[in-house]
């Protein structure tokens, strides 16, 4: 699938979502719907949901990580309290030793 086919498929899905929302009398919070353009050379097509243009976002948060268009991840928060490093060899729970 090339860029044109992909963006047409995504726009078609957004059109279907807008139609579904009208049928079901549902409103979406526009500020929570943004487009993250991934990859180098991405033409950053402008998408719409119904008559509303969706804004682009430089990065989005998923599972506590921020991911940008180049797929660079960062963690914007500091853990609270003491932390214990996790390693593959420490899979047993401390209370299950000797059982």
N, C-alpha and C positions, 0 to 999 in steps of 0.2 A: 504494500500500500504506500503510495507516495503522499507528499504533503497535501495536495489538492484533495485526494480521496479521503484522507484522514480528517481534514478540517470540514469537509462536506458531511461526513458521517457524524462528527461531533456536533455540528450545527443542527443536523437533522434530529439528533437525540435531544438537544436543548429545545428545539421547536416542539417535539413531542412532550417534553416536560412542561412547557408553558401551556400547551393545550390541556394536558392532564390537570394542571393547577386550576385552570378556568372551569373545567368540567366539575371539579371537586371543590370549588369555591375556596381554594387555598391560596394564601399569599406567602411569598418567600421574602426573607430579609435580604435585600440587595447587598448590604454591606458584608454579608457572609458568603457571597458567591463571587469569587474572583478566579481569573485564569492565570495559571503558572505555566509559562512557555518553557518547555524543556529542550535542551540540546543546542549545540552550536549550529548556526545557520538557520534557525527556526525563524520563519518570516513573521512571526508574532501577529497572526491573523486576528482581527477583531470579531469576537463572538457576541451574539445577542440571545437573550431569553425573552421571547415575545418582541415587544418594541424597545426593551431596555438593553442598552449596551453594557456588557460585562467588563469591568475594569481589570487591568493586568496587575499582577502582584509580583514584586521582586523575589519573595520567598514565602513559603507556607510552613506551618507547624504540623507535624504528624507524629504522634506517640512521643511528644516531648522534645523532638528534634526539629530544628529549622532546616529546610531544604530549599536551595535556590535553583534557578534555571539550569545551572551547570552541574546539578546534583551534588553540590558541596553541602555537607551536613555540619551543623554546629548545635551545641547545647547552650541555650541562653540562661540557664538557671544553675544555681549552686545547691547541692544537697544540704538539707538541714540535719544537724546532729552528727554523731559519729558514723562513719561509713566503714564497711568491711570490703576489701577488694574481692572480687569474684574470680575464680579460675575454674577451668574445666575439671581439675582434680578435686575440687571441693564441692561435690554434688550431694554428699550425705549431710543430712541435717544434724546439728550438734546434739539434739536430744535423742537421736536414734542410734548413737554409738553404743556398742556393747550389747545390742539387742539380738 
